[in-house]
Each structure stands twice: as C-alpha cells, then as structure tokens.
C-alpha cells in the first residue's frame, strides 16, 4: 500500500515550484489563482525571492502548501494514495490532495493559520530546540519537571529525535537538564516561536473560528493526523484534530508506525525537501521511500 506524505515548515527553498509553473498549465493556473486569493504574488517570492523572504511564517506556510498540493495535482493518475499524512502544516496539504478540503479553502486556512501563528509569536517571545539521543519518556519527564516556565515536547520526529517548544527561559533550562541527562545534542532552532505548545493558544482561538466556518468533505482515503495518529475519514473528527493541532505535539513517529501497521509499504514525499523520507527510514528501515519536488 502506498502512503503520500507532505512536509511542514522548514522545507522551503528559493526556486521552489518554478519548474512546475514553467512546464505545467495546470500548475500555472493554480499558482496564479493562489496569487489572487492571497492578494500578493507569492510566486515571485517562491521563485526569485531571498531566503529571508521565505523564512517569514506568512510566506513559508502558504509556499510549502502550494508546492506540495500543486505537485500532487500535476501527477494525474500517478497520485493514487491508499493513505496520506502531513507533518504539521503538511496536514493541510494532505487533506486538500485527498479532497477533504477544496484548494481555495485549504490555502485560505493555511494563510490565516500563518498570520495567527506569527501574531502569537510576537505576543510571547519563545522558541524551540531539537533534542537528539534520549528516549521520549526521559524528554517528557524533564520537560514536566520545569514548572516555572512553559516547555513541552512539540514534535516526535523519529526515535531519538524530539523537538521541544516553550518560553526562551524554559528552553534554555530544559536544554541544560537534557544535556546533563545524556542528550547527544540539544540545539536551539532558528524559529519565530513555540509552535505546538500552549503558547499558541491565541492562534488556536483565531484559527478555530475559521476552521469551523469551512466546509470539509470525506477524503478519498484515510488521513493519519498529527494529534490522533490513526486513520481518520470523518469530516468532524478531522476538523477537531486540525484545531487541536496548533497547541498539541506532532506525533509523527506514532503516525508512521500506525500507517505501517495498517499496511503501508511505500512512502512518497510530495513537496520541497526530503526530510520526511529520512524520518520514515529512521522509524522503519524496511519500507520503501521516494519523493518528488
């Protein structure tokens, strides 16, 4: 069985999507539609902008979504998923490609999500850090022991690799304790805020209203969501999980394990970069992985 997976923030690069725009009429039409919906020419920033342009959350998230979704739309019958999943932002790409959301509604929600997250970051100066070489339970235990600051596990990427999220002071304290506990690395990330933590609550409240006003359909195949990690097909459940996702951890390891348990033998990554292929291989080295950009 074939699983298609979609990357999240951090996979962007200058020039992303340009080949698609220049070689496919379908892609060109959808990119131009996106420019109209967003009210600015995101294609100019994607194809010819700077790294700094693309690092702005309000640009990064719609850019990665567009690259992933439009790529899937150009594949025709080659896009034949038995199941889909996306890492954080990538969950929106997965939903649109599986016809659970329209292209227009998906892009609108992603842009609103990006703006709301940007605003929440400005309200609460905060950050994230990658922790390598410790069991999940140890990272959870140390984060829970810090009670005077906010710090929580945010991304369960693969065994031995967790990203934590919290206030600047909370992350500093956690990194020290995790290194003392034997972490191989505790590396602060150059991100704008504490994604997938309680510090995103203001963004969650804003996004909840937009998601509740959006029409969801039953997808053509199950989607394995970051919050529940299991196969979901009911629109109302999918909607609730999408809202919860902003403040809950991305359980990527557990999602991939459930996809494999349910029969996935091949994972195809659609969108910029190849990060998810690497994570899938670290979770289970026996499955086939490939990608398209």
N, C-alpha and C positions, 0 to 999 in steps of 0.2 A: 504493500500500500504506500501511496505517495503523499507526503506532507509538504505543503508550501509554507515557508516561514518568512517573516518580514522584520527588518531591523528597526531599531529605535535611534534616539538622538545620539550623536557622536559618530555616525557612519558617513556623514556628509563630506563632499569634496568638490572643489571648484571644477566645473565642466560636467557635473552630474546631469544626466538626461539629455545632453546636447546631441549625441548620436541618434537617440530616439527621435528627437524633434526633427532632425535633418533627413531621416530616412523613412519615417512612417507618417502617412497622412493622418491616421487615427491619433497618433501621439501628438502631432502638431495641433490638431483640432482641440484635444483635451488640454494641452498646455495653454493654448490661447483662451479657452473657456476659464481656466484657473486664473489667468491674469485678470479677466473681467470680474470674476467672483471676489477676488482678493482686493481689487481696486488699485493694484500696482503690478508692475511687470516682474514677477518673481523669476521668470525665465532669465532676465538679464543678470540677476544676482547668482542664479544657479550656474549659468553657462560662462559668464565673464566677470563675476564679482570677485571679492577677495575672501580669504579665509575668515577675516574678521566679520565681513558681511554675513557669511553663512553661520557664524557662531551665535548670532542673535537668535534667541529662542523663537521669536515671532517669524523668523525666516527659516531656521533649521527644521522645525517640525513640519510645516507645510511642504518644504522642499523634499524631505525624505519621503513623506507620504506620496507626493506626486510622482517621484521617480519610481517608487515601488508599484503603485497602482497602475500607472500608465504602462509600465513594462509588462505587467500581467495582462492588460487589455490588448497589447500588441501580439501576444503569444497565440491567440486564437485557440485551436483545439489542443495545443501543447499545454495549456493551463487546464489541468484535469485533476484537481485535488480530491483526495479522499478525506483530508482534514487540513485545517490551517491553524496558524498561531502567529502572534507577533510579540515582539519584546517592547513593552511599554507603549510608546507611540505606535509601534508596528501593529498593535492590536486593531487600530482603526483601519490600517491598510488591509489587514487580513479580512476584516468584516466587509469592506467595500468590494474586494475582489470576489468574496463568496456571496455577493448580492444580499447581504444583510442590511446594508445601507446604500443609498444612492451615492454616486460620485460627488454630486453637488453638496449633499448633506454631510458626507464624510469630510470633505475639505473645509466646509464652514465650521464644523465642530472642532477639527484639528486647529484651525486658526484661532477660534475662541479659547480653546484649551491652552494654546501657546501664549496668548495675551494674558490670560488669567494666571498662568504659572509665572510669567515674567513679573506681573504685579505682586504676587505673593512673595517672590524672591526679594523684591525691593522693600517690602514691608518687614521681612525677617531675614537679616543677613545670615547666611547659612551655607553649608557646603556638603560634600560627600567624599568618601575615601574608599579605595579598594583594599581589601584585606585578603592576603594570599597565605595559604598553608595552614589554616586552622579548621577544625571541624565546625560545622554550622552551630552546633549546640554550645560550643565554647564562645563563639562570637555573640550569640544571643544572650548568654549568661553575663558576659562583660558589659554589653550594652544595657541590660536590665539593672546592673549594679550601679549605674550612673543615674542618680535620682535628682540632682540639682540642675541638670541640663537635659535637653531633648537629644537623644541619639538612638537610632533604631536600625536593624537590618533592612535594606531597601531593595537590593537585587540579589537573588540566589542564582548566580550565573552558571556555575558548574561546581562539582565537588572541589572544595578547597579554594573557591573564589566567591567571596561575598562583598558587595558594596554596602557600606553603611552611610546613613544620612542623618544630619542634625545641625544644631547650632555650631558656630565656629569653635566655641569653647568645648562643647560636648565632643566634637570630632577630635580635637586635639587631645583631650583627656582619654578618649577611647583608644586612639592610636598608640599612645604610650602604654596603656594597660595591655593592649593586644600584642604589642611587641614583646613586652615582659612575659606574656603567656606563650611566646614561641612563634608568633606570626613571622613568615619569611619576609613579608613586606606589608607596610601599612602606608599607602600612598594617597595623599590628598589629591583630588581631581580638580581640574580647572573648569568647574561648572558654576552656573549662576546661583544655585540654591539647593535646598534639601528636598529633592524630588522623592516621591513615595514615602513621605513622613507626615506626621501630624502638622508640620509647619506649612503644608499645602492645603490646609483646611479652607482658607479664604478662596482659593482657586476651585476647590471641590464644590463649594456652595454655588459659585458662579456657573460652573460647568453643568451642575446638576439640573439647573433650570433649562439650559439649552438642550441637554440630552432628553429631558422629559418632554420637550416640545417637538422632538424629532421623530419621524416615522421609521420604525425598524421592521424588517421583514425576516421570515425564517430563512437562514442561509442555505446554500445548496449542499453544504457539508458541515460537519461539526467544527466548531472553533474551540480551541483549548485556551481558556482565558487566564491571564496572569494571576487573578485573585483566587479562582476556584481550582485551577489546574486540570480540570476534567472536561470531557466533551460537552459542549453546550449548543443547543439549537433553538431554545425557546426565546423569542424576542424580549420578553420582560425580564428574564434572568440575565440575558446578555446586557441589557440596559443597566440593570442594577450593578452588575460586576464592573461595567465601564465607569460608573460613577465612583464606586469604591476604590478603583484602581489608583486614583491620584494620591491617596494617603496610605494605601496598603503596599506591601512589598511585591515586587515582580518575582513570582516563583517559577523561574524559567527551568531550573533543573527538574522540578517536580512535574511541570507541564510536559517536557520532553519525555520523561520516564513514563508518564501515562500514555502519551502518543505511541511510544514503542510497545507498551503492554497491550495497547488496542490494535496493534498490527502494523504500525509504520515501519517500513524497511528502508525508505529513501526520503531524505530531506533536501528540498530545493529552496535556496535562499534567493528571494527576488528583491532587488534594490541595491543601494550603494554599499560597497564593502563586502567583507566575508567573515565578519565577527561571529555570526550565529553558526556558521559551518564549523568553526573551531570549537565553539562551546558544545555543540551537539556531539562532536567526536570525543570531547573530554568526558561527556556524560555517558556515552556508549560508543566504543570504538568499532563496533561490528556493523553499524548502519552505514549506508552509502550517503555521501553528501555532495552537493554541487551547487552552483549559483549562476545567476545571470545578472548583468548590470546594464 
